[in-house]
């Protein structure tokens, strides 16, 4: 039962709650029934001693603590609901001021959801990129498609290896005449000029012909593995063959091969441009939304309880730990690899936790101010979307989610959409192209 609820500090209420004598006595009986099988009194078989005899032997308070544990959650929960407050953390500074046969009285403090203010959220100005696609963008994508559809062929002519050739080699490395672990390979495909091997190795393969055997002399970098760092080494190399990548010609046949919908190279270029525009637009829209939300966070005014940041940070750390576990990596091992202790790791995540707490408060407040709501139809549509994503039936999804949580997510997305729709995009002005004539004029002016 709630006796009183008073706001005693910013975001903190002090509650006085009471448990009646009748309810406390019932809890004592429950505590007795849980514990009696462990208690044996003289003259009674184990577990058969009456409550009154146990209280007489050990004192009336023998089951008070256990009884308090029984009544506390329901009593405090009902008091919080009756007070109409919204806690953001477990009660603190809990003090039992009375506990006897007449009942229990408790005082406690509750940290509640803060009251924030937010202004200027309509018409936020935020940077937005340019979604236009140039001819060079299309050209690069075509080159990438050529690369993906290339084939590797053996060089039949007896020529010397050159950059970008694929050299098929056997090699074995020696330091001071002794072979070292990991320094041997057979029929290894090495693209010359790729930087795949240590500096100097590939350069010394260039210029040799297939069938030749030769030495390659290198020095391991100082940041290499400790046992080899900075040491001189000699590799015995045999060059078996040279191969090159053969790119397909960019013509109508290529377009037909790589796309079911394109009959000509011109069609393919149009298709590539449309895809690039779509991808770029989606990316820029996501970045614009992120930029808008960054500005929204800056508009939040109010005292936010530190415990909200702490709780969010703990949740983020647990989520990160779970993602690592899915990859078979423990958090301690990860931190050791990163050269970071747990406190430093948590501190590195704190700024984002603070931002996310403020953003959620902002979204909730704006939804309230703008009367943004989610209907049952909205919730059903969201559940169906989740069902499609996970390839499940909607009714199955409903077993795992609360409709209130789904509606909250829908309201959140509607609010973000509202903010983005009402934001003003600041698009950077494109640099003007300098024509040959203008460039020549600038050169003349500089010469003068």
BELPE-V584421 format. One record per residue. N is the residue number from 0. RES is the residue in one letter. PSI is psi in degrees with one decimal (NA if undefined). D_CENTER is the distance of its C-alpha to the mean C-alpha in Angstrom with 1 decimal. Layout:
BEGIN
n:N res:RES psi:PSI d_center:D_CENTER
n:N res:RES psi:PSI d_center:D_CENTER
END
This chain:
BEGIN
n:0 res:X psi:134.4 d_center:43.0
n:1 res:X psi:124.4 d_center:41.8
n:2 res:X psi:-41.4 d_center:44.5
n:3 res:X psi:154.7 d_center:42.9
n:4 res:X psi:116.5 d_center:39.6
n:5 res:X psi:137.5 d_center:39.6
n:6 res:X psi:112.2 d_center:37.2
n:7 res:X psi:-17.9 d_center:37.9
n:8 res:X psi:169.9 d_center:35.2
n:9 res:X psi:122.8 d_center:32.5
n:10 res:X psi:15.4 d_center:30.0
n:11 res:X psi:129.2 d_center:32.0
n:12 res:X psi:142.6 d_center:34.6
n:13 res:X psi:124.5 d_center:37.2
n:14 res:X psi:142.4 d_center:38.3
n:15 res:X psi:122.6 d_center:41.5
n:16 res:X psi:155.4 d_center:41.6
n:17 res:X psi:147.7 d_center:44.4
n:18 res:X psi:127.3 d_center:45.1
n:19 res:X psi:160.7 d_center:48.6
n:20 res:X psi:-40.9 d_center:51.2
n:21 res:X psi:-47.4 d_center:51.2
n:22 res:X psi:-37.9 d_center:47.4
n:23 res:X psi:-38.2 d_center:47.3
n:24 res:X psi:-41.6 d_center:50.3
n:25 res:X psi:-37.1 d_center:48.5
n:26 res:X psi:-36.6 d_center:45.5
n:27 res:X psi:-42.0 d_center:47.9
n:28 res:X psi:-41.5 d_center:49.4
n:29 res:X psi:-42.5 d_center:46.0
n:30 res:X psi:-41.2 d_center:45.3
n:31 res:X psi:-46.8 d_center:48.8
n:32 res:X psi:-30.3 d_center:48.3
n:33 res:X psi:-32.9 d_center:45.1
n:34 res:X psi:-16.9 d_center:46.8
n:35 res:X psi:-31.6 d_center:50.4
n:36 res:X psi:-11.3 d_center:50.3
n:37 res:X psi:-5.0 d_center:49.5
n:38 res:X psi:134.2 d_center:52.4
n:39 res:X psi:125.8 d_center:56.0
n:40 res:X psi:152.4 d_center:59.0
n:41 res:X psi:130.0 d_center:62.5
n:42 res:X psi:-5.6 d_center:64.5
n:43 res:X psi:142.3 d_center:61.5
n:44 res:X psi:154.8 d_center:59.7
n:45 res:X psi:127.6 d_center:56.0
n:46 res:X psi:-1.8 d_center:54.0
n:47 res:X psi:-0.9 d_center:57.2
n:48 res:X psi:130.6 d_center:57.7
n:49 res:X psi:157.2 d_center:57.7
n:50 res:X psi:-45.3 d_center:55.4
n:51 res:X psi:-39.0 d_center:58.3
n:52 res:X psi:-39.7 d_center:59.6
n:53 res:X psi:-43.6 d_center:56.2
n:54 res:X psi:-37.3 d_center:55.9
n:55 res:X psi:-37.1 d_center:59.5
n:56 res:X psi:-44.3 d_center:58.8
n:57 res:X psi:-13.0 d_center:55.5
n:58 res:X psi:150.6 d_center:55.6
n:59 res:X psi:-26.0 d_center:54.4
n:60 res:X psi:4.2 d_center:51.0
n:61 res:X psi:-35.9 d_center:50.2
n:62 res:X psi:9.1 d_center:47.7
n:63 res:X psi:-45.6 d_center:46.6
n:64 res:X psi:-43.5 d_center:43.2
n:65 res:X psi:-36.7 d_center:42.3
n:66 res:X psi:-38.6 d_center:43.5
n:67 res:X psi:-42.8 d_center:41.4
n:68 res:X psi:-31.4 d_center:38.3
n:69 res:X psi:-44.6 d_center:39.4
n:70 res:X psi:-21.6 d_center:40.1
n:71 res:X psi:-53.6 d_center:37.4
n:72 res:X psi:-47.8 d_center:34.3
n:73 res:X psi:-40.7 d_center:36.3
n:74 res:X psi:-48.4 d_center:38.4
n:75 res:X psi:-41.3 d_center:35.6
n:76 res:X psi:-43.6 d_center:33.5
n:77 res:X psi:-37.8 d_center:36.5
n:78 res:X psi:-41.6 d_center:37.3
n:79 res:X psi:-42.8 d_center:33.9
n:80 res:X psi:-43.0 d_center:34.3
n:81 res:X psi:-34.7 d_center:37.9
n:82 res:X psi:-17.7 d_center:36.9
n:83 res:X psi:33.0 d_center:34.5
n:84 res:X psi:161.0 d_center:31.7
n:85 res:X psi:95.0 d_center:27.9
n:86 res:X psi:149.7 d_center:26.7
n:87 res:X psi:0.8 d_center:23.3
n:88 res:X psi:168.1 d_center:24.1
n:89 res:X psi:153.4 d_center:26.7
n:90 res:X psi:149.8 d_center:30.3
n:91 res:X psi:171.3 d_center:31.4
n:92 res:X psi:45.3 d_center:34.9
n:93 res:X psi:130.6 d_center:36.3
n:94 res:X psi:124.3 d_center:40.1
n:95 res:X psi:109.5 d_center:42.6
n:96 res:X psi:-18.2 d_center:45.7
n:97 res:X psi:137.9 d_center:47.9
n:98 res:X psi:102.5 d_center:47.9
n:99 res:X psi:-166.2 d_center:51.3
n:100 res:X psi:-13.8 d_center:53.2
n:101 res:X psi:-4.5 d_center:53.1
n:102 res:X psi:-168.0 d_center:49.3
n:103 res:X psi:143.0 d_center:46.2
n:104 res:X psi:135.5 d_center:45.0
n:105 res:X psi:140.2 d_center:41.6
n:106 res:X psi:143.8 d_center:40.1
n:107 res:X psi:162.0 d_center:36.4
n:108 res:X psi:142.4 d_center:33.9
n:109 res:X psi:124.4 d_center:31.0
n:110 res:X psi:126.3 d_center:28.2
n:111 res:X psi:167.0 d_center:27.6
n:112 res:X psi:130.4 d_center:25.4
n:113 res:X psi:154.9 d_center:26.4
n:114 res:X psi:118.3 d_center:28.4
n:115 res:X psi:161.5 d_center:26.9
n:116 res:X psi:150.4 d_center:28.5
n:117 res:X psi:125.9 d_center:27.1
n:118 res:X psi:156.3 d_center:29.3
n:119 res:X psi:20.3 d_center:29.2
n:120 res:X psi:-13.4 d_center:26.2
n:121 res:X psi:134.3 d_center:28.4
n:122 res:X psi:24.5 d_center:29.0
n:123 res:X psi:136.3 d_center:26.1
n:124 res:X psi:126.6 d_center:26.5
n:125 res:X psi:149.1 d_center:23.5
n:126 res:X psi:141.4 d_center:23.4
n:127 res:X psi:132.3 d_center:23.2
n:128 res:X psi:175.3 d_center:23.6
n:129 res:X psi:125.7 d_center:26.4
n:130 res:X psi:5.8 d_center:26.0
n:131 res:X psi:150.1 d_center:29.3
n:132 res:X psi:130.7 d_center:29.7
n:133 res:X psi:169.1 d_center:32.5
n:134 res:X psi:-34.0 d_center:34.9
n:135 res:X psi:-36.6 d_center:33.4
n:136 res:X psi:-44.8 d_center:30.0
n:137 res:X psi:-41.3 d_center:31.8
n:138 res:X psi:-42.3 d_center:33.8
n:139 res:X psi:-39.6 d_center:30.7
n:140 res:X psi:-37.5 d_center:29.3
n:141 res:X psi:-42.0 d_center:32.8
n:142 res:X psi:-38.3 d_center:32.9
n:143 res:X psi:-39.2 d_center:29.7
n:144 res:X psi:-38.5 d_center:31.1
n:145 res:X psi:-46.1 d_center:34.3
n:146 res:X psi:-43.5 d_center:32.5
n:147 res:X psi:-26.0 d_center:30.7
n:148 res:X psi:15.6 d_center:34.1
n:149 res:X psi:166.9 d_center:36.1
n:150 res:X psi:154.2 d_center:38.2
n:151 res:X psi:127.6 d_center:39.3
n:152 res:X psi:151.3 d_center:43.1
n:153 res:X psi:138.5 d_center:45.4
n:154 res:X psi:114.9 d_center:47.4
n:155 res:X psi:-32.5 d_center:51.0
n:156 res:X psi:150.8 d_center:52.8
n:157 res:X psi:75.9 d_center:53.6
n:158 res:X psi:168.9 d_center:51.7
n:159 res:X psi:148.4 d_center:49.8
n:160 res:X psi:142.2 d_center:46.0
n:161 res:X psi:171.5 d_center:44.2
n:162 res:X psi:141.0 d_center:40.8
n:163 res:X psi:-6.9 d_center:38.3
n:164 res:X psi:154.7 d_center:40.5
n:165 res:X psi:112.3 d_center:39.1
n:166 res:X psi:124.9 d_center:41.2
n:167 res:X psi:113.4 d_center:41.6
n:168 res:X psi:153.7 d_center:42.6
n:169 res:X psi:143.7 d_center:43.4
n:170 res:X psi:151.1 d_center:42.8
n:171 res:X psi:130.2 d_center:43.3
n:172 res:X psi:146.1 d_center:42.7
n:173 res:X psi:139.7 d_center:45.1
n:174 res:X psi:121.4 d_center:45.0
n:175 res:X psi:37.0 d_center:48.6
n:176 res:X psi:2.1 d_center:49.8
n:177 res:X psi:128.4 d_center:47.5
n:178 res:X psi:143.7 d_center:44.8
n:179 res:X psi:154.6 d_center:41.3
n:180 res:X psi:137.9 d_center:38.6
n:181 res:X psi:5.4 d_center:36.2
n:182 res:X psi:18.4 d_center:38.6
n:183 res:X psi:141.5 d_center:40.1
n:184 res:X psi:153.9 d_center:39.3
n:185 res:X psi:141.6 d_center:41.3
n:186 res:X psi:45.6 d_center:41.2
n:187 res:X psi:129.6 d_center:38.0
n:188 res:X psi:110.9 d_center:37.0
n:189 res:X psi:116.6 d_center:36.4
n:190 res:X psi:116.5 d_center:35.8
n:191 res:X psi:126.7 d_center:37.9
n:192 res:X psi:0.6 d_center:36.2
n:193 res:X psi:-17.5 d_center:32.6
n:194 res:X psi:19.1 d_center:32.3
n:195 res:X psi:-34.6 d_center:31.3
n:196 res:X psi:173.2 d_center:34.0
n:197 res:X psi:153.5 d_center:34.8
n:198 res:X psi:134.7 d_center:36.5
n:199 res:X psi:-24.2 d_center:40.1
n:200 res:X psi:-55.4 d_center:40.0
n:201 res:X psi:-35.6 d_center:39.4
n:202 res:X psi:-33.0 d_center:41.9
n:203 res:X psi:-12.6 d_center:44.6
n:204 res:X psi:-35.2 d_center:44.2
n:205 res:X psi:133.8 d_center:44.8
n:206 res:X psi:-13.3 d_center:48.5
n:207 res:X psi:159.2 d_center:49.3
n:208 res:X psi:159.3 d_center:50.5
n:209 res:X psi:136.7 d_center:49.7
n:210 res:X psi:-14.5 d_center:51.8
n:211 res:X psi:148.7 d_center:51.9
n:212 res:X psi:137.2 d_center:51.0
n:213 res:X psi:168.4 d_center:50.3
n:214 res:X psi:144.8 d_center:48.7
n:215 res:X psi:122.5 d_center:45.6
n:216 res:X psi:124.6 d_center:45.5
n:217 res:X psi:168.6 d_center:42.3
n:218 res:X psi:126.3 d_center:40.9
n:219 res:X psi:141.1 d_center:37.6
n:220 res:X psi:154.2 d_center:35.2
n:221 res:X psi:-22.3 d_center:35.2
n:222 res:X psi:14.4 d_center:31.4
n:223 res:X psi:-179.1 d_center:32.1
n:224 res:X psi:141.8 d_center:32.2
n:225 res:X psi:-40.2 d_center:34.5
n:226 res:X psi:-14.4 d_center:37.4
n:227 res:X psi:-12.8 d_center:37.7
n:228 res:X psi:125.8 d_center:36.5
n:229 res:X psi:0.5 d_center:39.2
n:230 res:X psi:151.0 d_center:41.7
n:231 res:X psi:143.0 d_center:43.9
n:232 res:X psi:152.6 d_center:43.7
n:233 res:X psi:129.9 d_center:45.7
n:234 res:X psi:126.6 d_center:44.4
n:235 res:X psi:121.2 d_center:47.0
n:236 res:X psi:138.2 d_center:46.0
n:237 res:X psi:125.0 d_center:47.5
n:238 res:X psi:109.5 d_center:46.6
n:239 res:X psi:-50.6 d_center:47.1
n:240 res:X psi:164.5 d_center:46.3
n:241 res:X psi:138.6 d_center:44.6
n:242 res:X psi:155.6 d_center:42.4
n:243 res:X psi:154.7 d_center:41.0
n:244 res:X psi:131.9 d_center:38.6
n:245 res:X psi:113.9 d_center:40.6
n:246 res:X psi:140.7 d_center:38.9
n:247 res:X psi:152.2 d_center:40.2
n:248 res:X psi:144.0 d_center:42.2
n:249 res:X psi:93.0 d_center:40.6
n:250 res:X psi:-172.8 d_center:43.0
n:251 res:X psi:-35.5 d_center:43.3
n:252 res:X psi:-38.7 d_center:43.2
n:253 res:X psi:-44.3 d_center:39.8
n:254 res:X psi:-42.6 d_center:38.5
n:255 res:X psi:-36.8 d_center:39.9
n:256 res:X psi:-37.0 d_center:38.4
n:257 res:X psi:-9.3 d_center:34.8
n:258 res:X psi:135.2 d_center:34.8
n:259 res:X psi:-20.8 d_center:36.5
n:260 res:X psi:-4.7 d_center:37.0
n:261 res:X psi:130.9 d_center:38.5
n:262 res:X psi:-23.3 d_center:42.1
n:263 res:X psi:164.9 d_center:42.3
n:264 res:X psi:-34.8 d_center:40.5
n:265 res:X psi:-41.5 d_center:40.7
n:266 res:X psi:-41.5 d_center:39.0
n:267 res:X psi:-42.4 d_center:36.2
n:268 res:X psi:-41.1 d_center:35.7
n:269 res:X psi:-42.5 d_center:35.5
n:270 res:X psi:-43.9 d_center:33.0
n:271 res:X psi:-44.2 d_center:30.8
n:272 res:X psi:-43.3 d_center:31.0
n:273 res:X psi:-42.4 d_center:30.1
n:274 res:X psi:-41.9 d_center:27.0
n:275 res:X psi:-41.0 d_center:26.0
n:276 res:X psi:-43.5 d_center:26.7
n:277 res:X psi:-48.8 d_center:24.6
n:278 res:X psi:-44.7 d_center:21.6
n:279 res:X psi:-38.9 d_center:22.0
n:280 res:X psi:-44.6 d_center:22.7
n:281 res:X psi:-42.3 d_center:19.5
n:282 res:X psi:-44.7 d_center:17.5
n:283 res:X psi:-37.5 d_center:19.6
n:284 res:X psi:-40.8 d_center:19.3
n:285 res:X psi:-43.2 d_center:15.5
n:286 res:X psi:-37.7 d_center:16.0
n:287 res:X psi:-44.2 d_center:18.9
n:288 res:X psi:-45.0 d_center:17.2
n:289 res:X psi:-41.4 d_center:14.5
n:290 res:X psi:-38.7 d_center:17.7
n:291 res:X psi:-45.7 d_center:19.5
n:292 res:X psi:-33.2 d_center:17.0
n:293 res:X psi:-41.4 d_center:17.0
n:294 res:X psi:-35.5 d_center:20.7
n:295 res:X psi:-43.3 d_center:20.7
n:296 res:X psi:-38.2 d_center:19.0
n:297 res:X psi:-17.1 d_center:21.9
n:298 res:X psi:-9.3 d_center:24.4
n:299 res:X psi:127.9 d_center:23.7
n:300 res:X psi:132.4 d_center:26.7
n:301 res:X psi:160.9 d_center:27.4
n:302 res:X psi:115.6 d_center:27.1
n:303 res:X psi:127.2 d_center:23.9
n:304 res:X psi:133.4 d_center:24.2
n:305 res:X psi:-29.9 d_center:22.4
n:306 res:X psi:-27.1 d_center:21.7
n:307 res:X psi:-40.0 d_center:19.2
n:308 res:X psi:-42.2 d_center:17.1
n:309 res:X psi:-44.6 d_center:17.7
n:310 res:X psi:-42.3 d_center:16.8
n:311 res:X psi:-40.4 d_center:13.4
n:312 res:X psi:-43.6 d_center:12.8
n:313 res:X psi:-41.6 d_center:14.1
n:314 res:X psi:-42.0 d_center:11.9
n:315 res:X psi:-41.2 d_center:8.6
n:316 res:X psi:-42.8 d_center:10.5
n:317 res:X psi:-42.2 d_center:11.6
n:318 res:X psi:-41.7 d_center:8.4
n:319 res:X psi:-41.6 d_center:7.4
n:320 res:X psi:-38.6 d_center:11.1
n:321 res:X psi:-39.8 d_center:11.2
n:322 res:X psi:-40.3 d_center:8.9
n:323 res:X psi:-41.5 d_center:11.2
n:324 res:X psi:-35.7 d_center:14.1
n:325 res:X psi:-23.2 d_center:13.6
n:326 res:X psi:6.2 d_center:14.3
n:327 res:X psi:24.1 d_center:17.2
n:328 res:X psi:130.4 d_center:16.1
n:329 res:X psi:152.7 d_center:16.8
n:330 res:X psi:-41.0 d_center:15.1
n:331 res:X psi:-41.5 d_center:18.6
n:332 res:X psi:-41.3 d_center:19.1
n:333 res:X psi:-45.9 d_center:15.9
n:334 res:X psi:-37.1 d_center:16.9
n:335 res:X psi:-41.7 d_center:20.4
n:336 res:X psi:-37.0 d_center:19.5
n:337 res:X psi:-6.6 d_center:17.6
n:338 res:X psi:42.0 d_center:20.7
n:339 res:X psi:139.7 d_center:19.0
n:340 res:X psi:171.5 d_center:20.0
n:341 res:X psi:-36.6 d_center:17.9
n:342 res:X psi:-43.3 d_center:19.1
n:343 res:X psi:-37.8 d_center:18.2
n:344 res:X psi:-46.7 d_center:14.6
n:345 res:X psi:-39.9 d_center:14.4
n:346 res:X psi:-34.3 d_center:16.1
n:347 res:X psi:-21.9 d_center:13.7
n:348 res:X psi:-7.0 d_center:11.0
n:349 res:X psi:-42.1 d_center:13.7
n:350 res:X psi:-40.8 d_center:14.1
n:351 res:X psi:-36.7 d_center:10.8
n:352 res:X psi:-43.6 d_center:11.8
n:353 res:X psi:-44.8 d_center:15.1
n:354 res:X psi:-42.5 d_center:14.1
n:355 res:X psi:-37.6 d_center:12.3
n:356 res:X psi:-47.6 d_center:15.4
n:357 res:X psi:-39.9 d_center:17.7
n:358 res:X psi:-43.0 d_center:16.2
n:359 res:X psi:-41.0 d_center:16.5
n:360 res:X psi:-41.3 d_center:20.0
n:361 res:X psi:-46.5 d_center:20.9
n:362 res:X psi:-43.9 d_center:20.0
n:363 res:X psi:-42.7 d_center:22.0
n:364 res:X psi:-42.4 d_center:24.9
n:365 res:X psi:-39.2 d_center:25.1
n:366 res:X psi:-39.3 d_center:25.1
n:367 res:X psi:-46.5 d_center:27.9
n:368 res:X psi:-37.8 d_center:29.8
n:369 res:X psi:2.4 d_center:29.7
n:370 res:X psi:44.5 d_center:30.3
n:371 res:X psi:124.7 d_center:27.5
n:372 res:X psi:167.8 d_center:27.6
n:373 res:X psi:128.5 d_center:26.6
n:374 res:X psi:169.7 d_center:29.5
n:375 res:X psi:-36.6 d_center:29.9
n:376 res:X psi:-38.7 d_center:29.9
n:377 res:X psi:-45.7 d_center:26.5
n:378 res:X psi:-42.1 d_center:25.1
n:379 res:X psi:-41.4 d_center:26.9
n:380 res:X psi:-40.3 d_center:25.6
n:381 res:X psi:-41.5 d_center:22.0
n:382 res:X psi:-39.9 d_center:22.8
n:383 res:X psi:-37.9 d_center:24.5
n:384 res:X psi:-42.7 d_center:21.5
n:385 res:X psi:-40.1 d_center:19.4
n:386 res:X psi:-42.5 d_center:22.4
n:387 res:X psi:-39.8 d_center:22.7
n:388 res:X psi:-43.1 d_center:19.1
n:389 res:X psi:4.1 d_center:19.6
n:390 res:X psi:52.4 d_center:23.3
n:391 res:X psi:168.5 d_center:24.6
n:392 res:X psi:146.9 d_center:27.3
n:393 res:X psi:-38.0 d_center:26.5
n:394 res:X psi:-31.9 d_center:28.6
n:395 res:X psi:-41.0 d_center:26.4
n:396 res:X psi:-39.8 d_center:23.3
n:397 res:X psi:-21.1 d_center:25.3
n:398 res:X psi:-20.1 d_center:25.8
n:399 res:X psi:-10.4 d_center:22.2
n:400 res:X psi:151.2 d_center:21.4
n:401 res:X psi:135.0 d_center:23.3
n:402 res:X psi:-31.2 d_center:24.8
n:403 res:X psi:-39.5 d_center:24.3
n:404 res:X psi:-37.6 d_center:20.5
n:405 res:X psi:-44.2 d_center:20.7
n:406 res:X psi:-38.5 d_center:22.9
n:407 res:X psi:-42.1 d_center:20.7
n:408 res:X psi:-40.9 d_center:17.8
n:409 res:X psi:-43.8 d_center:20.6
n:410 res:X psi:-42.2 d_center:21.9
n:411 res:X psi:-45.4 d_center:18.6
n:412 res:X psi:-38.6 d_center:18.3
n:413 res:X psi:-38.4 d_center:22.0
n:414 res:X psi:-41.6 d_center:21.8
n:415 res:X psi:-43.6 d_center:19.1
n:416 res:X psi:-39.5 d_center:21.5
n:417 res:X psi:-45.3 d_center:24.4
n:418 res:X psi:-43.4 d_center:23.0
n:419 res:X psi:-42.4 d_center:22.3
n:420 res:X psi:-35.7 d_center:25.7
n:421 res:X psi:1.5 d_center:27.5
n:422 res:X psi:159.2 d_center:25.9
n:423 res:X psi:121.2 d_center:27.9
n:424 res:X psi:127.8 d_center:26.6
n:425 res:X psi:105.2 d_center:27.7
n:426 res:X psi:125.0 d_center:28.2
n:427 res:X psi:136.8 d_center:29.2
n:428 res:X psi:132.8 d_center:32.7
n:429 res:X psi:139.1 d_center:33.2
n:430 res:X psi:135.5 d_center:35.5
n:431 res:X psi:139.0 d_center:38.9
n:432 res:X psi:137.3 d_center:40.1
n:433 res:X psi:119.2 d_center:43.1
n:434 res:X psi:162.3 d_center:46.0
n:435 res:X psi:-37.5 d_center:48.4
n:436 res:X psi:-42.7 d_center:51.1
n:437 res:X psi:-38.1 d_center:49.1
n:438 res:X psi:-41.3 d_center:48.0
n:439 res:X psi:-37.5 d_center:51.7
n:440 res:X psi:-41.8 d_center:52.7
n:441 res:X psi:-38.8 d_center:50.3
n:442 res:X psi:-41.3 d_center:51.7
n:443 res:X psi:-42.9 d_center:55.2
n:444 res:X psi:-38.4 d_center:54.4
n:445 res:X psi:-36.4 d_center:52.8
n:446 res:X psi:-33.3 d_center:56.0
n:447 res:X psi:NA d_center:58.2
END
